[in-house]
């Protein structure tokens, strides 16, 4: 049965949530539970963000055949699991429908403002947030939650490859199917990249009767993890992020844990170089894994042809690092995304090179009324991570949690960021990488510490609710 949401408490700070994707709606639901007043501003005419096929906001990268790569039971929110009738790896239409069911079940649809893109977010000199919508309307808030996602602003190779290509080329963000927006049927197609989208697209085009030839170019070697091993889904032995991982999982040295998983993978499907791919130069799980049950079959069937890095674009041909040259009709760049905040001035907050060091991956210590939700690259699904971050923020805005001193937060955010860099291969894809079990366990431990600090301070609200008293716009803070 649908749940009646708790009424907003005017004694709590009025909050703006930017985005109603999988992270934004998690915040909306949790804030509703805590009685925090909020508006959730969504650029599109519906929720779901990246999982809405052909989303009218132009920011979705969902292609027609997309299915999830983490299993159904590990993807859902803690108090609203995906239906057991769904397959192990549901289609994007099922995921979008699940999100609709989630907000309707918890009664928060009317708290979301649709067709309300945020053009500008400015911090006033007295610490409030002025939000300017695409329509020109302005709104004032006590606090701001940024949940705009980080898989919507396509990134092309930097620096660009030498030469020029004469045929059509698209980023995977624009890919819909083999004929939309570029007709790949019967063509020689080059797919550049080795993330999940690259493997999905290469396999789809490589099936007989679609593309003439599919070449898959990788700059470096990566491990490939199948969706099933030993008759189980790939994450069957991993705890849901809302639950504490086992003592063994938390305390087994990371290097040993990676080695054990790597040995199981090798025993199950072998090593990538056995299939003509570049050998990984790093241990398993020190990069975001490429997930595909089909790639090795397509390579073994001759439907997908591995290639090393591109050396030069030569008109209608492409030269590769091994000296080979192939005739190419279409290039699909599966080269990732940039982390951008188009509503902030670049000098205010930005992520050059996708590098941004936030405390607990959520807080900039300079701004006590600003949280980032979902700005992580997890080795699990985003939904339960966003939910845990939302609970953390909700305890803070209701005065049940107090942040540590700013100097300590600054030291810890740098230490965590550098530790992650040392653990994962240095690429723009891994700057915000997290291990889900470690991250959520650490977040819950910090919540306990912060509750003690809040109690010692008398549970004082860290952000004063002031927007109920409208005031003229202040000078924007430097």
C-alpha positions in Angstrom: 0.0 0.0 0.0 1.2 3.6 -0.6 2.8 5.3 2.3 1.6 8.7 3.5 4.6 11.0 3.6 5.5 12.9 6.8 4.5 16.6 6.7 7.4 19.0 6.2 8.6 20.6 9.4 9.0 24.4 9.0 11.5 24.4 11.9 14.0 22.6 9.6 16.0 24.2 6.7 14.3 24.4 3.3 16.4 22.4 0.9 16.8 22.3 -2.9 17.6 19.0 -4.5 19.0 19.3 -8.0 18.0 16.3 -10.1 15.3 13.5 -9.8 17.4 10.6 -11.1 18.2 7.6 -9.0 20.2 9.7 -6.5 17.8 12.7 -6.3 14.7 10.6 -5.6 16.5 8.7 -2.9 17.2 12.1 -1.2 13.6 13.2 -1.7 12.3 10.0 0.0 14.7 10.1 2.9 14.1 13.8 3.5 10.4 13.2 3.4 10.9 10.5 6.2 12.7 13.1 8.3 10.3 15.9 7.7 12.9 18.1 6.0 11.2 20.7 3.7 12.5 20.4 0.1 11.9 21.0 -3.5 13.3 18.5 -6.0 14.0 20.3 -9.3 14.1 18.1 -12.4 15.0 19.3 -15.9 12.9 16.6 -17.6 9.2 15.8 -17.5 9.7 12.6 -15.6 12.0 11.0 -13.0 14.7 8.4 -13.6 17.5 10.4 -15.1 20.0 8.2 -17.0 17.6 5.2 -16.9 14.9 7.0 -19.0 15.2 5.9 -22.6 15.3 9.0 -24.9 14.9 11.3 -21.9 13.7 14.6 -23.2 16.3 16.4 -21.2 19.0 15.0 -23.5 21.1 13.8 -20.7 20.3 10.0 -20.7 22.8 7.6 -22.2 20.4 4.6 -22.1 20.4 2.7 -25.4 17.5 0.5 -26.6 19.0 -2.8 -25.4 20.5 -1.7 -22.1 20.2 -4.0 -19.1 21.7 -3.4 -15.6 25.1 -4.9 -14.8 24.6 -5.3 -11.1 22.0 -7.9 -10.0 18.4 -7.1 -9.2 18.7 -7.9 -5.5 21.7 -5.6 -5.0 20.4 -2.7 -7.0 17.2 -1.6 -5.1 16.7 0.8 -2.2 16.8 -0.9 1.2 13.1 -0.5 2.0 11.7 -1.0 -1.6 13.4 -3.9 -3.3 13.0 -4.6 -7.0 10.2 -7.0 -7.7 11.1 -10.7 -7.5 9.3 -11.1 -10.9 12.0 -9.0 -12.5 14.9 -11.0 -14.1 18.3 -11.1 -12.5 19.5 -8.2 -14.8 16.4 -6.1 -15.7 16.0 -4.0 -18.8 16.1 -0.2 -18.5 12.3 0.0 -19.0 11.8 -2.1 -15.9 14.2 0.0 -13.9 12.4 3.3 -15.0 9.1 1.7 -14.0 10.6 0.7 -10.6 11.6 4.3 -9.9 8.1 5.5 -10.7 6.7 2.9 -8.3 9.2 4.0 -5.6 8.2 7.7 -5.6 4.4 6.8 -5.9 4.6 4.3 -3.0 6.2 6.9 -0.7 4.0 9.7 -1.9 6.7 12.2 -3.0 5.8 12.8 -6.7 4.1 16.1 -5.9 7.3 17.3 -4.2 9.2 17.1 -7.5 9.1 20.1 -9.9 9.3 18.9 -13.5 10.6 20.9 -16.5 12.6 22.9 -13.9 16.2 22.8 -15.1 18.6 24.7 -12.9 20.5 27.4 -14.8 22.4 28.8 -11.8 23.1 28.1 -8.2 24.6 31.0 -6.2 25.7 31.2 -2.6 24.7 34.6 -1.1 26.9 36.6 1.3 24.8 35.5 4.2 24.9 31.8 3.3 21.7 31.1 1.5 21.3 29.6 -2.0 19.7 31.5 -4.8 18.5 29.1 -7.5 17.8 30.4 -11.0 15.7 28.1 -13.2 16.0 27.9 -17.0 12.6 29.7 -17.1 14.2 32.7 -15.3 12.3 32.0 -12.0 14.4 32.4 -8.9 14.0 30.5 -5.6 15.7 30.9 -2.2 16.8 27.9 -0.1 18.7 27.3 3.2 20.6 24.3 1.9 21.5 22.6 -1.4 21.8 19.0 -2.5 23.6 18.4 -5.8 22.4 15.1 -7.4 22.8 15.9 -11.1 24.7 12.7 -11.9 28.0 12.3 -13.7 27.2 10.2 -16.7 25.7 12.8 -19.0 28.5 15.1 -20.2 30.4 13.0 -22.9 34.2 13.0 -22.8 36.2 12.5 -25.9 39.9 11.3 -25.9 42.2 13.9 -24.4 44.4 14.8 -26.2 42.6 13.9 -29.5 44.1 11.3 -31.7 46.3 12.6 -34.6 44.7 13.0 -38.0 41.1 13.3 -39.1 38.3 10.8 -39.8 36.0 11.3 -42.8 33.0 9.2 -41.8 30.3 9.6 -39.1 31.4 9.4 -35.5 29.3 9.5 -32.3 29.9 9.2 -28.6 28.2 6.2 -26.9 26.0 8.7 -25.1 24.2 9.3 -28.4 23.9 5.6 -29.4 20.4 4.2 -29.5 20.6 1.0 -31.7 22.4 -0.3 -34.8 20.6 2.2 -37.1 20.0 5.2 -34.8 21.5 7.8 -34.9 24.0 6.3 -37.3 23.3 3.4 -39.6 25.9 0.7 -38.7 24.3 -2.2 -40.6 26.7 -3.8 -43.1 29.4 -1.3 -42.1 32.9 -1.5 -40.7 32.5 -0.1 -37.2 35.2 0.9 -34.7 34.2 0.9 -31.0 36.8 2.8 -28.9 36.9 2.1 -25.2 36.4 -0.9 -22.8 33.8 0.1 -20.3 30.4 -1.6 -20.0 28.8 0.5 -22.8 31.7 -0.3 -25.2 31.3 -4.0 -24.7 27.5 -4.0 -24.9 27.6 -2.0 -28.1 30.4 -4.0 -29.7 28.6 -7.3 -29.0 25.3 -5.9 -30.2 26.8 -4.8 -33.5 28.9 -7.9 -33.8 26.1 -10.3 -33.9 25.8 -11.8 -37.3 23.6 -9.8 -39.7 24.3 -6.4 -38.1 27.7 -4.8 -38.8 30.1 -6.1 -41.5 33.0 -5.9 -39.1 33.3 -4.7 -35.5 36.7 -3.6 -34.2 37.1 -3.0 -30.5 40.0 -0.8 -29.6 41.4 -0.7 -26.1 44.1 1.6 -24.8 45.2 -0.7 -22.0 44.3 -4.2 -20.7 41.2 -4.7 -18.5 39.7 -7.6 -16.7 36.3 -8.9 -18.0 33.8 -10.2 -15.4 30.8 -12.3 -16.5 27.4 -11.7 -15.1 27.2 -15.3 -13.9 29.9 -17.5 -12.3 29.3 -20.9 -10.8 25.6 -20.6 -11.5 25.3 -17.4 -9.4 25.0 -13.7 -10.3 28.3 -11.9 -10.1 27.6 -10.1 -6.8 25.8 -13.0 -5.1 28.4 -13.2 -2.3 28.5 -9.4 -1.7 26.3 -7.8 1.0 23.7 -5.2 0.0 25.3 -1.7 0.8 22.6 -1.0 3.3 23.9 -3.9 5.4 27.3 -4.3 7.0 29.6 -6.6 5.2 30.9 -9.6 7.0 33.8 -9.3 9.4 35.9 -11.3 6.9 35.0 -9.0 4.0 35.8 -5.9 6.0 39.0 -7.1 7.5 40.6 -9.4 4.8 43.5 -7.4 3.3 42.4 -5.8 0.0 45.3 -7.4 -1.9 44.4 -10.9 -0.7 40.7 -10.3 -1.4 41.5 -9.2 -5.0 43.8 -12.1 -5.5 41.2 -14.6 -4.4 38.5 -13.1 -6.7 41.0 -13.0 -9.6 41.9 -16.7 -9.2 38.3 -17.6 -9.3 37.7 -15.5 -12.4 40.7 -17.0 -14.2 39.5 -20.6 -13.3 36.0 -19.7 -14.6 36.6 -17.9 -17.9 40.4 -17.4 -18.2 42.5 -14.3 -18.8 41.7 -11.6 -21.4 44.9 -12.1 -23.4 43.8 -15.7 -24.1 41.1 -14.1 -26.2 43.3 -11.7 -28.1 42.8 -8.8 -25.8 45.5 -6.8 -24.1 46.8 -8.4 -20.9 45.8 -6.4 -17.8 48.8 -4.6 -16.2 47.0 -4.4 -12.8 45.3 -6.6 -10.3 41.6 -7.3 -10.5 39.3 -4.6 -8.9 42.0 -1.9 -9.1 40.0 -0.6 -12.1 36.3 -0.5 -12.6 35.7 -3.9 -14.1 34.2 -4.4 -17.5 31.2 -6.7 -17.2 30.0 -8.9 -20.1 28.8 -12.4 -20.4 29.0 -12.2 -24.2 32.3 -10.6 -25.2 34.4 -13.7 -25.3 31.8 -15.6 -27.3 31.6 -12.7 -29.9 35.5 -12.6 -30.1 35.7 -16.4 -30.4 33.1 -16.3 -33.1 34.9 -13.7 -35.1 32.1 -11.2 -34.6 34.3 -8.7 -32.6 37.9 -8.2 -33.5 40.2 -6.9 -30.7 42.5 -4.0 -31.6 45.1 -2.0 -29.6 45.0 1.7 -29.1 44.3 4.0 -32.1 47.5 5.5 -33.5 46.1 7.8 -36.2 42.9 8.7 -38.0 43.5 8.5 -41.7 40.4 9.7 -43.5 38.5 6.5 -44.3 41.0 4.4 -42.4 42.3 4.1 -38.9 45.8 3.0 -38.0 46.5 1.2 -34.7 49.4 0.9 -32.4 50.4 -2.6 -33.7 50.9 -1.2 -37.2 47.6 -2.5 -38.6 45.3 -0.3 -40.7 41.6 -1.0 -41.2 38.9 0.6 -43.4 36.4 2.1 -41.1 33.0 3.5 -41.9 31.8 4.5 -38.4 33.5 5.3 -35.1 31.7 5.0 -31.7 33.6 6.7 -28.9 32.9 4.9 -25.6 35.4 7.1 -23.7 33.5 8.1 -20.6 32.1 11.3 -19.2 33.2 14.6 -17.6 32.1 15.6 -14.1 30.5 19.0 -14.5 28.3 21.3 -12.6 26.8 23.7 -15.2 24.9 25.7 -12.6 28.1 26.6 -10.6 30.7 29.2 -11.7 33.8 27.2 -12.6 35.8 29.1 -10.0 33.4 28.2 -7.3 33.3 24.4 -7.5 34.5 22.3 -10.4 36.3 19.0 -11.2 39.1 19.6 -13.6 40.2 16.2 -15.0 37.3 14.7 -13.1 39.3 15.2 -10.0 37.3 16.4 -6.9 38.2 15.6 -3.3 35.1 15.8 -1.1 34.9 14.7 2.5 33.2 11.3 2.6 32.7 11.9 -1.1 29.8 14.2 -0.2 30.9 17.3 1.6 33.0 20.4 0.7 34.2 21.5 4.2 33.9 25.2 3.1 30.1 25.0 2.8 28.1 23.6 5.7 24.8 23.7 3.8 25.9 21.9 0.6 25.9 18.1 0.0 26.8 16.1 -3.1 24.8 12.8 -3.5 25.8 10.1 -5.9 29.1 11.7 -6.9 30.9 8.3 -6.7 31.9 5.5 -9.0 30.9 2.5 -7.0 31.8 -1.2 -7.5 28.0 -1.8 -7.0 24.8 -0.1 -7.9 24.4 3.6 -7.2 20.9 3.5 -5.7 21.7 2.0 -2.2 24.9 4.2 -2.0 22.8 7.4 -2.7 20.3 6.2 -0.1 23.0 5.9 2.6 24.4 9.3 1.7 20.9 10.8 1.9 20.4 9.3 5.4 23.7 10.8 6.5 22.7 14.2 5.2 19.2 14.0 6.8 20.7 13.3 10.2 22.9 16.3 9.8 20.2 18.8 8.7 17.9 17.7 11.5 20.6 18.2 14.1 21.1 14.6 15.0 24.6 14.5 13.6 27.4 17.1 13.8 30.3 17.4 11.4 33.8 17.2 12.8 36.0 20.3 12.8 36.8 21.8 9.3 40.6 21.2 9.6 40.0 17.5 10.4 37.5 17.2 7.4 40.1 18.7 5.1 42.8 16.3 6.3 40.5 13.3 6.0 39.2 14.2 2.6 42.7 14.5 1.2 43.8 11.3 2.8 40.8 9.4 1.5 41.2 10.8 -2.0 44.9 10.0 -2.1 44.3 6.5 -0.7 41.8 5.8 -3.4 44.2 7.0 -6.1 46.8 4.6 -4.8 44.4 1.7 -4.8 43.0 2.2 -8.3 44.6 2.8 -11.7 45.1 6.5 -12.4 42.5 7.4 -15.0 39.7 10.0 -15.1 37.3 7.1 -14.6 38.6 6.3 -11.1 39.0 9.6 -9.4 35.8 9.1 -7.4 35.9 5.3 -7.2 34.7 3.6 -4.0 34.5 0.1 -2.5 30.9 -0.1 -1.5 31.2 -2.2 1.6 34.0 -0.2 3.0 32.4 3.1 2.1 29.0 2.5 3.6 30.5 0.9 6.7 32.7 3.9 7.2 29.8 6.3 6.7 27.7 4.5 9.4 30.6 4.5 11.8 31.0 8.3 11.2 27.3 8.8 11.8 27.7 7.2 15.3 30.6 9.5 16.1 28.7 12.6 14.8 25.6 11.7 16.9 27.8 11.9 20.0 29.2 15.3 18.9 25.6 16.5 18.3 24.5 15.3 21.7 27.4 17.2 23.3 26.3 20.3 21.5 22.7 20.0 22.5 21.4 18.8 19.1 21.6 22.3 17.6 20.5 22.7 14.0 23.7 23.2 11.9 21.8 25.1 9.2 19.3 27.7 10.4 15.9 27.7 8.6 15.7 31.3 7.3 13.9 31.3 3.9 10.5 31.4 5.6 11.4 35.1 6.0 11.9 36.2 2.4 14.6 38.8 1.9 16.0 40.7 -1.1 18.9 39.0 -2.9 22.3 39.4 -1.2 25.6 39.9 -2.9 27.1 36.6 -4.1 29.9 35.4 -1.8 33.4 35.3 -3.2 
